[in-house]
Amino acid sequence: MKAHVATFDKPEIAELVTKIGVGTLKLYRSITEQLPRTPLKFHYIFNLRDLSRVYEGLLRSTVDKFNTREGFLRLWRNECERVFVDRLVIQEDKDLVQLKVFPLIL
């Protein structure tokens, strides 16, 4: 990730790489702890492959589209929602991640 954003020539984006890494791990841990698999939610299976999907989306970014800190953070949030939140079926679970977990991360 650091090598990818080094091509951006934007120091504010390069500073985000460590925070995004820590934030993604915190998000993953929170989701796996707070939203366990149950008989009604049998598809709530989260693994390390999901983390790679988040980073795969981030690595597709280009400097012409994501040239600000805020834009890159929005991309990260969108990728996390695409990978984790889109799998959730109950609105309470979605709210838990979007309203309680995301604000605590960054």
ZASE-14833 format. One record per residue (C-alpha): x, y, z. Coordinates in steps of 0.25 Angstrom, whole numbers, always signed. Example, Ala and Ser with C-alpha at 12.3 -4.5 7.8 and 13.67 -1.06 7.14 Angstrom:
<atoms>
+-------+-------+-------+
!  east ! north !    up !
+-------+-------+-------+
!   +49 !   -18 !   +31 !
!   +55 !    -4 !   +29 !
+-------+-------+-------+
</atoms>
This chain:
<atoms>
+-------+-------+-------+
!  east ! north !    up !
+-------+-------+-------+
!    +0 !    +0 !    +0 !
!   +11 !   +10 !    +3 !
!   +18 !    +7 !   -10 !
!    +4 !   +10 !   -17 !
!    +2 !   +23 !   -11 !
!   +16 !   +27 !   -12 !
!   +13 !   +29 !   -27 !
!    +2 !   +40 !   -23 !
!   +13 !   +50 !   -18 !
!    +3 !   +54 !    -8 !
!    +9 !   +53 !    +6 !
!    -5 !   +54 !   +13 !
!    -9 !   +42 !    +6 !
!    +4 !   +34 !   +10 !
!    +1 !   +38 !   +24 !
!   -12 !   +31 !   +24 !
!    -6 !   +17 !   +20 !
!    -3 !   +13 !   +34 !
!   -16 !   +18 !   +40 !
!   -24 !   +11 !   +29 !
!   -17 !    -2 !   +33 !
!   -20 !    -1 !   +47 !
!   -34 !    +4 !   +45 !
!   -37 !    -8 !   +35 !
!   -32 !   -18 !   +46 !
!   -40 !   -11 !   +57 !
!   -52 !   -12 !   +48 !
!   -50 !   -26 !   +45 !
!   -48 !   -30 !   +60 !
!   -61 !   -22 !   +64 !
!   -69 !   -28 !   +53 !
!   -65 !   -42 !   +56 !
!   -67 !   -40 !   +71 !
!   -80 !   -32 !   +71 !
!   -87 !   -40 !   +59 !
!   -84 !   -54 !   +61 !
!   -90 !   -65 !   +52 !
!  -103 !   -70 !   +57 !
!  -114 !   -79 !   +51 !
!  -121 !   -67 !   +46 !
!  -109 !   -60 !   +41 !
!  -101 !   -73 !   +36 !
!   -95 !   -65 !   +25 !
!   -88 !   -55 !   +35 !
!   -74 !   -62 !   +32 !
!   -63 !   -52 !   +32 !
!   -48 !   -56 !   +29 !
!   -35 !   -50 !   +25 !
!   -39 !   -51 !   +10 !
!   -49 !   -40 !   +13 !
!   -37 !   -31 !   +17 !
!   -30 !   -34 !    +4 !
!   -43 !   -30 !    -3 !
!   -42 !   -16 !    +4 !
!   -28 !   -14 !    +0 !
!   -30 !   -19 !   -14 !
!   -41 !    -8 !   -16 !
!   -31 !    +2 !   -10 !
!   -20 !    -2 !   -19 !
!   -29 !    +1 !   -31 !
!   -29 !   +16 !   -28 !
!   -22 !   +26 !   -37 !
!   -17 !   +40 !   -33 !
!   -26 !   +47 !   -43 !
!   -38 !   +42 !   -36 !
!   -33 !   +41 !   -21 !
!   -24 !   +53 !   -19 !
!   -28 !   +58 !    -6 !
!   -28 !   +52 !    +8 !
!   -43 !   +52 !    +9 !
!   -45 !   +46 !    -4 !
!   -36 !   +34 !    +0 !
!   -43 !   +32 !   +13 !
!   -56 !   +32 !    +6 !
!   -51 !   +21 !    -3 !
!   -46 !   +13 !    +9 !
!   -60 !   +14 !   +15 !
!   -67 !   +11 !    +3 !
!   -58 !    -2 !    +1 !
!   -61 !    -6 !   +15 !
!   -75 !    -4 !   +13 !
!   -75 !   -12 !    +0 !
!   -68 !   -24 !    +7 !
!   -74 !   -24 !   +21 !
!   -87 !   -16 !   +22 !
!   -93 !   -21 !    +9 !
!   -93 !   -35 !   +14 !
!  -101 !   -31 !   +27 !
!  -116 !   -33 !   +25 !
!  -122 !   -27 !   +38 !
!  -122 !   -12 !   +39 !
!  -118 !   -12 !   +53 !
!  -105 !   -19 !   +49 !
!  -103 !    -9 !   +38 !
!  -105 !    +3 !   +48 !
!   -96 !    -4 !   +58 !
!   -84 !    -3 !   +48 !
!   -87 !   +10 !   +41 !
!   -91 !   +18 !   +53 !
!   -83 !   +12 !   +65 !
!   -71 !    +5 !   +59 !
!   -67 !   +14 !   +47 !
!   -66 !   +27 !   +56 !
!   -57 !   +20 !   +66 !
!   -47 !   +16 !   +56 !
!   -41 !   +28 !   +50 !
+-------+-------+-------+
</atoms>
